[in-house]
Amino acid sequence: MSCGCFGGSVVQRKRSTAPSTTGGIEEQLLRRVDHFSYNQLRSATDDFHSSNKIGRGGFGTVYKGILKDGTEIAVKTLAAQSKQGDREFLTEINTISNVKHPNLVELIGCCIQGANRILVYEYVENKSLDKVLLDQRSTNIEFDWSKRSAVCIGIARGLAFLHEELVPHIVHRDIKSSNILLDKDLNPKIGDFGLAKLFPDNITHISTRIAGTTGYLAPEYALGGQLTMKADVYSFGVLVLEIISGRSSSKTDWGGTGMLLLEWAWQLHEEGKLLELVDPELGEFPEEDVLRYMKVAFFCTQAAANRRPLMSQVIKMLVRNVRLNDKELMAPGFFQDGGASSSKKSIESSAMSSIQMSSVPVTITDVTPR
């Protein structure tokens, strides 16, 4: 279940006079957002009652709340004694406190009082994409092709904004279905920026601790810790396949042969049976459009990062009814069981050199399970 959920009107609130226990740069970050008292949030969530719980992740628990003025909010609590959560708390404020976009979850404020570290977001009515994809019958949401394609395009626009319009650019690092929230009209909003990295214009990559979710990790990042915006592009490609198939990328036995969703999809593509991947719940759909979206997903998940498109290019490929050049596609790369692999089709040497370009030791335990 998602660690962040969020949407509703936002009103100005007086800043809390609760004393801060941080100093220096932390205090500068905290001045960027409205402050709530712990009692305000406890009252809004009915003392953090279990009936108001709407999500849980590595960071902590998310509750739905209603302020006294009637504003619905999502209250994301920091897990007690969590150093990682403390970092994510400040990272999220630093990353999105002043960022506004229709396809990004809006951070309203925070609470830092005593040992409490809490983030407050807009509340998004239809919760996370993974719930809609994997449990459509219980959500009673008809997730037809027009809605699925709109979700793909909305996520792409949100990522293009982060990667190409903001300065410094932002790499999310944890794009996955549980971090995509859907509002009342099923418009997607990217949430959970606790692992995000700011990415200045004058550098080509960042060497960093591996973090993210298995099944979505670009192989060059998972193996060597060398992060670029193309890592998010890779995760987006996997997510598109999930949206079309209604299946989870975290399962490793698709096709009955221990394959990841991406690997299975590529095998079906090579066999000319790619439409077998489509979710049976989808009903009628335009075959050419669905095939084009899946091929875009393959372009996004190419083993060599430099073969993946920018997100602005991805948007053009999705919204325009164009014929993609399949001959340019190489086998996708993927990360599984502590190593990078390709499907049965060989990967060209440039892709392999991209995957093996770092000697930084990495183990599967470095990958954050979410």
Phi, psi and omega in degrees: 000156187289151175268358178214137180213147198190148164154138183156175181290150180244129179241156180287140178231152175292142178288142180291147175265011179300135182294142177270144178258008179251173179213175175061232185297327179299318180295322178297319178297316186291341177288347184283343187233161174293150180248137176248149173278158179299322181295324176301314183285327176294320178292320182295329184256012183056054180059041179054047183292145183300332179292343179262003181288127182236359180186159177207141178206194182296333182285319184162214185241147178246133180238148169278139178223158175230118179286167183299333178276003178093356180291128176277138182224163171246127187248114186254110185268145176279131176300136183302137176060029182261107178293322177298317179297323178297319176295316181295324179303308181288324178299317183295319177296314181298324187280313191238012182298329181245017183260128179230128177199142182299341180252020174234138176295138182268129174275121182271316184185194182207171173227126174226097188216116185064230179272359185276132173231111187225137175252143182239123182241167166298152179264130180252121195299318188264018173058218191260154182299324182297326178294320180290319182291314190265351182217051187299323185293322181285334180276344181058031177255125177278106187258073184280182185295321181299321179289318181295317180294322178296323178295315178302314183293320180297316178297318179299320180292321177298317180291320178299321178297314180296317187281323195240340183257323179286147173228122356292158179292160180236130170257123187287315178078352181216048176287119179199168188297327181284348176259011174251120181258148183243126180278189186298334178261013181064025171284133184279147175225125178284129180235182177059082180261023183294339180254003188294154177234136172282140190230095181299159183294330192267016178233153182267330179201165175241131172270121189212163174302138180287128176211148182146205185231128179301143185099338180243356189278128174295138187298322181292332177280317181296325183275318188245354180070016180266109189260130168226176177296339180292344174293320175293323179299317178300311181300321178299318179300317176298319181297321177300317178296323177296316182296321181284321185271339185068022183240158182270137178283346183281340177285141187242032180223034178289142182078003177074012182234026178071024183268149169290161179305316181297317181294319179296317179300318180294321177298316177298322178298315180295330180272359181073024183237032188299330181293345176294344180283340188296139180303125177300337180283352186290330183077216181285145180204154178282111188301318183297318180294316181295318177298320179297317180298320180291325177290325173300319178300321178292321176299322181289336184252021177304145184299321178273124184301325183287353175269352179275144181284164167288159181293330176295325176290323178300316180303315180298320180292329181280319189273338181262139179278076183246156177270121180275147181276095181301333185293342179280347183284131169253172178297139176291157173259154177208160184244126181206138175053043174081009180213164177261144181220174170231169175285185188300331178289135185292149177262138180296160187299327179296325178292317182294321179294328177295318181292324187261019190285353181233145177258010180298124181290133181225138173238164181298336180289344176286342182277126183286117177286133181231000000 
